[in-house]
Amino acid sequence: MPDVDGKSRSPWGRWSLRWGLPSAVVALVSVWVLEPASLVGAIIAAGVALGALLVFVGTMPRRQPPTERRARRGAGE
């Protein structure tokens, strides 16, 4: 929802730029762009991609019930 300043209150917008996009880029670069030629390189690339995936999932904002969001919104006023 837009705020009075025109900024979004949604944590998903901030998260996607701060954590989601960089994690996705690291995962894609480690596997598709580098294209490991050896088994060791493939294992390292897969490890980097899995690490990026864990950061991606681990930093996702938690879902909040609508009542809790309304309560938080009203607390600051």
N, CA, C and O atoms as CSV, one atom per row, in Angstrom:
chain,resi,resn,atom,element,x,y,z
A,1,MET,N,N,0.833,-1.179,0.000
A,1,MET,CA,C,0.000,0.000,0.000
A,1,MET,C,C,0.881,1.246,0.000
A,1,MET,O,O,1.880,1.298,0.717
A,2,PRO,N,N,0.520,2.244,-0.794
A,2,PRO,CA,C,1.321,3.462,-0.811
A,2,PRO,C,C,1.201,4.227,0.499
A,2,PRO,O,O,0.131,4.296,1.104
A,3,ASP,N,N,2.279,4.776,0.907
A,3,ASP,CA,C,2.320,5.601,2.097
A,3,ASP,C,C,2.069,7.044,1.677
A,3,ASP,O,O,1.983,7.334,0.484
A,4,VAL,N,N,1.949,7.952,2.643
A,4,VAL,CA,C,1.729,9.360,2.301
A,4,VAL,C,C,2.922,9.953,1.565
A,4,VAL,O,O,2.760,10.901,0.797
A,5,ASP,N,N,4.101,9.418,1.783
A,5,ASP,CA,C,5.307,9.915,1.099
A,5,ASP,C,C,5.425,9.352,-0.312
A,5,ASP,O,O,6.322,9.741,-1.060
A,6,GLY,N,N,4.538,8.447,-0.682
A,6,GLY,CA,C,4.622,7.798,-1.981
A,6,GLY,C,C,5.474,6.550,-1.946
A,6,GLY,O,O,5.661,5.901,-2.975
A,7,LYS,N,N,5.998,6.197,-0.771
A,7,LYS,CA,C,6.814,5.002,-0.628
A,7,LYS,C,C,5.927,3.830,-0.247
A,7,LYS,O,O,4.872,4.002,0.365
A,8,SER,N,N,6.367,2.646,-0.615
A,8,SER,CA,C,5.611,1.443,-0.312
A,8,SER,C,C,5.922,0.967,1.093
A,8,SER,O,O,7.072,1.020,1.531
A,9,ARG,N,N,4.903,0.503,1.803
A,9,ARG,CA,C,5.112,-0.069,3.122
A,9,ARG,C,C,5.444,-1.543,3.050
A,9,ARG,O,O,5.839,-2.147,4.048
A,10,SER,N,N,5.289,-2.116,1.890
A,10,SER,CA,C,5.488,-3.546,1.726
A,10,SER,C,C,6.955,-3.910,1.930
A,10,SER,O,O,7.837,-3.305,1.322
A,11,PRO,N,N,7.215,-4.895,2.783
A,11,PRO,CA,C,8.613,-5.320,2.951
A,11,PRO,C,C,9.130,-6.099,1.748
A,11,PRO,O,O,10.342,-6.267,1.607
A,12,TRP,N,N,8.241,-6.580,0.876
A,12,TRP,CA,C,8.663,-7.374,-0.272
A,12,TRP,C,C,9.429,-6.541,-1.289
A,12,TRP,O,O,10.380,-7.034,-1.895
A,13,GLY,N,N,9.038,-5.302,-1.485
A,13,GLY,CA,C,9.748,-4.445,-2.437
A,13,GLY,C,C,11.176,-4.186,-2.008
A,13,GLY,O,O,12.102,-4.276,-2.814
A,14,ARG,N,N,11.352,-3.867,-0.743
A,14,ARG,CA,C,12.707,-3.632,-0.228
A,14,ARG,C,C,13.533,-4.909,-0.240
A,14,ARG,O,O,14.713,-4.891,-0.591
A,15,TRP,N,N,12.906,-6.021,0.146
A,15,TRP,CA,C,13.614,-7.290,0.189
A,15,TRP,C,C,14.078,-7.716,-1.201
A,15,TRP,O,O,15.206,-8.179,-1.372
A,16,SER,N,N,13.209,-7.558,-2.186
A,16,SER,CA,C,13.554,-8.033,-3.528
A,16,SER,C,C,14.767,-7.308,-4.090
A,16,SER,O,O,15.572,-7.912,-4.799
A,17,LEU,N,N,14.908,-6.028,-3.786
A,17,LEU,CA,C,16.068,-5.283,-4.287
A,17,LEU,C,C,17.314,-5.533,-3.445
A,17,LEU,O,O,18.424,-5.576,-3.974
A,18,ARG,N,N,17.134,-5.698,-2.140
A,18,ARG,CA,C,18.288,-5.839,-1.260
A,18,ARG,C,C,18.848,-7.258,-1.237
A,18,ARG,O,O,20.065,-7.443,-1.233
A,19,TRP,N,N,17.967,-8.264,-1.223
A,19,TRP,CA,C,18.420,-9.651,-1.081
A,19,TRP,C,C,18.042,-10.540,-2.260
A,19,TRP,O,O,18.855,-11.352,-2.703
A,20,GLY,N,N,16.845,-10.401,-2.764
A,20,GLY,CA,C,16.353,-11.316,-3.790
A,20,GLY,C,C,17.112,-11.231,-5.091
A,20,GLY,O,O,17.579,-12.247,-5.606
A,21,LEU,N,N,17.240,-10.043,-5.627
A,21,LEU,CA,C,17.925,-9.864,-6.912
A,21,LEU,C,C,19.403,-10.263,-6.843
A,21,LEU,O,O,19.864,-11.006,-7.709
A,22,PRO,N,N,20.160,-9.796,-5.842
A,22,PRO,CA,C,21.569,-10.217,-5.784
A,22,PRO,C,C,21.747,-11.727,-5.615
A,22,PRO,O,O,22.654,-12.316,-6.204
A,23,SER,N,N,20.886,-12.351,-4.817
A,23,SER,CA,C,20.993,-13.801,-4.624
A,23,SER,C,C,20.707,-14.547,-5.919
A,23,SER,O,O,21.396,-15.512,-6.247
A,24,ALA,N,N,19.707,-14.110,-6.646
A,24,ALA,CA,C,19.383,-14.748,-7.924
A,24,ALA,C,C,20.522,-14.567,-8.926
A,24,ALA,O,O,20.860,-15.496,-9.659
A,25,VAL,N,N,21.106,-13.387,-8.958
A,25,VAL,CA,C,22.220,-13.128,-9.881
A,25,VAL,C,C,23.415,-14.017,-9.546
A,25,VAL,O,O,24.028,-14.592,-10.445
A,26,VAL,N,N,23.748,-14.134,-8.268
A,26,VAL,CA,C,24.880,-14.982,-7.868
A,26,VAL,C,C,24.627,-16.429,-8.267
A,26,VAL,O,O,25.520,-17.097,-8.788
A,27,ALA,N,N,23.413,-16.914,-8.024
A,27,ALA,CA,C,23.096,-18.301,-8.364
A,27,ALA,C,C,23.193,-18.529,-9.874
A,27,ALA,O,O,23.756,-19.530,-10.317
A,28,LEU,N,N,22.653,-17.613,-10.652
A,28,LEU,CA,C,22.693,-17.776,-12.106
A,28,LEU,C,C,24.107,-17.649,-12.659
A,28,LEU,O,O,24.506,-18.427,-13.525
A,29,VAL,N,N,24.859,-16.682,-12.171
A,29,VAL,CA,C,26.228,-16.485,-12.666
A,29,VAL,C,C,27.101,-17.686,-12.335
A,29,VAL,O,O,27.912,-18.112,-13.157
A,30,SER,N,N,26.937,-18.237,-11.128
A,30,SER,CA,C,27.805,-19.339,-10.717
A,30,SER,C,C,27.599,-20.588,-11.569
A,30,SER,O,O,28.522,-21.393,-11.703
A,31,VAL,N,N,26.427,-20.768,-12.141
A,31,VAL,CA,C,26.167,-21.984,-12.906
A,31,VAL,C,C,26.139,-21.727,-14.410
A,31,VAL,O,O,26.784,-22.452,-15.167
A,32,TRP,N,N,25.415,-20.721,-14.852
A,32,TRP,CA,C,25.216,-20.521,-16.290
A,32,TRP,C,C,26.344,-19.758,-16.960
A,32,TRP,O,O,26.757,-20.114,-18.064
A,33,VAL,N,N,26.841,-18.733,-16.326
A,33,VAL,CA,C,27.864,-17.906,-16.972
A,33,VAL,C,C,29.238,-18.558,-16.870
A,33,VAL,O,O,29.988,-18.573,-17.846
A,34,LEU,N,N,29.571,-19.093,-15.714
A,34,LEU,CA,C,30.895,-19.696,-15.537
A,34,LEU,C,C,31.022,-21.038,-16.244
A,34,LEU,O,O,32.121,-21.403,-16.661
A,35,GLU,N,N,29.941,-21.776,-16.389
A,35,GLU,CA,C,29.913,-23.090,-17.035
A,35,GLU,C,C,31.129,-23.929,-16.646
A,35,GLU,O,O,32.064,-24.087,-17.431
A,36,PRO,N,N,31.103,-24.458,-15.436
A,36,PRO,CA,C,32.263,-25.229,-14.963
A,36,PRO,C,C,32.544,-26.440,-15.868
A,36,PRO,O,O,31.629,-27.154,-16.278
A,37,ALA,N,N,33.828,-26.649,-16.165
A,37,ALA,CA,C,34.224,-27.718,-17.077
A,37,ALA,C,C,34.627,-28.994,-16.342
A,37,ALA,O,O,34.600,-30.077,-16.928
A,38,SER,N,N,34.994,-28.881,-15.081
A,38,SER,CA,C,35.423,-30.066,-14.337
A,38,SER,C,C,34.408,-30.403,-13.251
A,38,SER,O,O,33.519,-29.610,-12.941
A,39,LEU,N,N,34.557,-31.581,-12.688
A,39,LEU,CA,C,33.671,-32.014,-11.616
A,39,LEU,C,C,33.837,-31.127,-10.389
A,39,LEU,O,O,32.850,-30.771,-9.746
A,40,VAL,N,N,35.059,-30.771,-10.062
A,40,VAL,CA,C,35.313,-29.906,-8.913
A,40,VAL,C,C,34.686,-28.532,-9.139
A,40,VAL,O,O,34.070,-27.971,-8.232
A,41,GLY,N,N,34.840,-27.999,-10.331
A,41,GLY,CA,C,34.232,-26.707,-10.649
A,41,GLY,C,C,32.716,-26.754,-10.565
A,41,GLY,O,O,32.085,-25.803,-10.104
A,42,ALA,N,N,32.132,-27.858,-11.010
A,42,ALA,CA,C,30.678,-28.015,-10.941
A,42,ALA,C,C,30.203,-28.097,-9.490
A,42,ALA,O,O,29.172,-27.525,-9.135
A,43,ILE,N,N,30.951,-28.803,-8.665
A,43,ILE,CA,C,30.582,-28.904,-7.243
A,43,ILE,C,C,30.677,-27.540,-6.572
A,43,ILE,O,O,29.806,-27.176,-5.783
A,44,ILE,N,N,31.724,-26.788,-6.879
A,44,ILE,CA,C,31.873,-25.447,-6.304
A,44,ILE,C,C,30.751,-24.535,-6.784
A,44,ILE,O,O,30.168,-23.801,-5.986
A,45,ALA,N,N,30.440,-24.573,-8.082
A,45,ALA,CA,C,29.357,-23.744,-8.618
A,45,ALA,C,C,28.019,-24.108,-7.989
A,45,ALA,O,O,27.222,-23.227,-7.666
A,46,ALA,N,N,27.771,-25.401,-7.814
A,46,ALA,CA,C,26.527,-25.834,-7.180
A,46,ALA,C,C,26.477,-25.389,-5.720
A,46,ALA,O,O,25.418,-25.006,-5.224
A,47,GLY,N,N,27.604,-25.437,-5.041
A,47,GLY,CA,C,27.660,-24.974,-3.643
A,47,GLY,C,C,27.379,-23.488,-3.530
A,47,GLY,O,O,26.661,-23.055,-2.628
A,48,VAL,N,N,27.940,-22.706,-4.439
A,48,VAL,CA,C,27.692,-21.262,-4.440
A,48,VAL,C,C,26.220,-20.980,-4.748
A,48,VAL,O,O,25.603,-20.121,-4.119
A,49,ALA,N,N,25.666,-21.706,-5.714
A,49,ALA,CA,C,24.258,-21.516,-6.062
A,49,ALA,C,C,23.353,-21.905,-4.901
A,49,ALA,O,O,22.377,-21.208,-4.625
A,50,LEU,N,N,23.658,-23.006,-4.216
A,50,LEU,CA,C,22.855,-23.399,-3.055
A,50,LEU,C,C,22.987,-22.391,-1.917
A,50,LEU,O,O,22.006,-22.105,-1.231
A,51,GLY,N,N,24.172,-21.856,-1.711
A,51,GLY,CA,C,24.353,-20.814,-0.695
A,51,GLY,C,C,23.521,-19.585,-1.013
A,51,GLY,O,O,22.892,-19.007,-0.126
A,52,ALA,N,N,23.516,-19.186,-2.276
A,52,ALA,CA,C,22.701,-18.033,-2.682
A,52,ALA,C,C,21.219,-18.329,-2.488
A,52,ALA,O,O,20.458,-17.451,-2.083
A,53,LEU,N,N,20.809,-19.554,-2.773
A,53,LEU,CA,C,19.414,-19.939,-2.567
A,53,LEU,C,C,19.050,-19.891,-1.085
A,53,LEU,O,O,17.962,-19.436,-0.733
A,54,LEU,N,N,19.932,-20.347,-0.229
A,54,LEU,CA,C,19.670,-20.292,1.214
A,54,LEU,C,C,19.550,-18.851,1.707
A,54,LEU,O,O,18.691,-18.548,2.535
A,55,VAL,N,N,20.398,-17.972,1.209
A,55,VAL,CA,C,20.278,-16.552,1.560
A,55,VAL,C,C,18.952,-16.003,1.044
A,55,VAL,O,O,18.262,-15.268,1.750
A,56,PHE,N,N,18.602,-16.359,-0.173
A,56,PHE,CA,C,17.350,-15.922,-0.788
A,56,PHE,C,C,16.151,-16.325,0.073
A,56,PHE,O,O,15.295,-15.494,0.374
A,57,VAL,N,N,16.091,-17.579,0.463
A,57,VAL,CA,C,14.956,-18.072,1.240
A,57,VAL,C,C,15.027,-17.593,2.692
A,57,VAL,O,O,14.006,-17.240,3.282
A,58,GLY,N,N,16.215,-17.581,3.258
A,58,GLY,CA,C,16.372,-17.214,4.664
A,58,GLY,C,C,16.077,-15.757,4.975
A,58,GLY,O,O,15.764,-15.418,6.116
A,59,THR,N,N,16.173,-14.899,3.980
A,59,THR,CA,C,15.943,-13.475,4.229
A,59,THR,C,C,14.556,-13.006,3.807
A,59,THR,O,O,14.241,-11.823,3.934
A,60,MET,N,N,13.720,-13.922,3.305
A,60,MET,CA,C,12.367,-13.527,2.885
A,60,MET,C,C,11.566,-12.973,4.052
A,60,MET,O,O,11.638,-13.501,5.161
A,61,PRO,N,N,10.801,-11.908,3.809
A,61,PRO,CA,C,9.929,-11.396,4.868
A,61,PRO,C,C,8.881,-12.431,5.249
A,61,PRO,O,O,8.401,-13.186,4.403
A,62,ARG,N,N,8.535,-12.457,6.516
A,62,ARG,CA,C,7.527,-13.397,7.008
A,62,ARG,C,C,6.135,-12.920,6.633
A,62,ARG,O,O,5.868,-11.721,6.560
A,63,ARG,N,N,5.257,-13.883,6.397
A,63,ARG,CA,C,3.852,-13.541,6.158
A,63,ARG,C,C,3.228,-13.101,7.472
A,63,ARG,O,O,3.503,-13.676,8.525
A,64,GLN,N,N,2.393,-12.084,7.403
A,64,GLN,CA,C,1.691,-11.597,8.587
A,64,GLN,C,C,0.200,-11.642,8.320
A,64,GLN,O,O,-0.251,-11.283,7.232
A,65,PRO,N,N,-0.566,-12.080,9.302
A,65,PRO,CA,C,-2.020,-12.030,9.128
A,65,PRO,C,C,-2.485,-10.580,8.952
A,65,PRO,O,O,-1.861,-9.666,9.490
A,66,PRO,N,N,-3.574,-10.360,8.205
A,66,PRO,CA,C,-4.050,-8.987,7.986
A,66,PRO,C,C,-4.324,-8.229,9.278
A,66,PRO,O,O,-4.130,-7.014,9.320
A,67,THR,N,N,-4.766,-8.903,10.329
A,67,THR,CA,C,-5.045,-8.207,11.593
A,67,THR,C,C,-3.763,-7.671,12.213
A,67,THR,O,O,-3.758,-6.578,12.778
A,68,GLU,N,N,-2.668,-8.437,12.111
A,68,GLU,CA,C,-1.404,-7.973,12.671
A,68,GLU,C,C,-0.867,-6.780,11.891
A,68,GLU,O,O,-0.295,-5.863,12.481
A,69,ARG,N,N,-1.043,-6.780,10.568
A,69,ARG,CA,C,-0.588,-5.645,9.761
A,69,ARG,C,C,-1.355,-4.385,10.137
A,69,ARG,O,O,-0.774,-3.306,10.253
A,70,ARG,N,N,-2.669,-4.531,10.328
A,70,ARG,CA,C,-3.467,-3.371,10.720
A,70,ARG,C,C,-3.066,-2.855,12.089
A,70,ARG,O,O,-3.024,-1.646,12.316
A,71,ALA,N,N,-2.773,-3.770,13.000
A,71,ALA,CA,C,-2.367,-3.372,14.355
A,71,ALA,C,C,-1.044,-2.621,14.306
A,71,ALA,O,O,-0.876,-1.615,14.995
A,72,ARG,N,N,-0.109,-3.097,13.501
A,72,ARG,CA,C,1.181,-2.413,13.388
A,72,ARG,C,C,1.026,-1.036,12.750
A,72,ARG,O,O,1.700,-0.083,13.140
A,73,ARG,N,N,0.137,-0.941,11.771
A,73,ARG,CA,C,-0.088,0.313,11.088
A,73,ARG,C,C,-0.662,1.350,12.044
A,73,ARG,O,O,-0.271,2.517,12.021
A,74,GLY,N,N,-1.592,0.912,12.883
A,74,GLY,CA,C,-2.238,1.840,13.808
A,74,GLY,C,C,-1.359,2.220,14.992
A,74,GLY,O,O,-1.609,3.231,15.648
A,75,ALA,N,N,-0.334,1.422,15.272
A,75,ALA,CA,C,0.531,1.684,16.423
A,75,ALA,C,C,1.393,2.922,16.219
A,75,ALA,O,O,1.735,3.592,17.194
A,76,GLY,N,N,1.749,3.242,14.996
A,76,GLY,CA,C,2.616,4.374,14.729
A,76,GLY,C,C,1.900,5.701,14.654
A,76,GLY,O,O,2.552,6.741,14.563
A,77,GLU,N,N,0.595,5.699,14.691
A,77,GLU,CA,C,-0.155,6.950,14.554
A,77,GLU,C,C,-0.449,7.581,15.876
A,77,GLU,O,O,-1.074,8.641,15.929
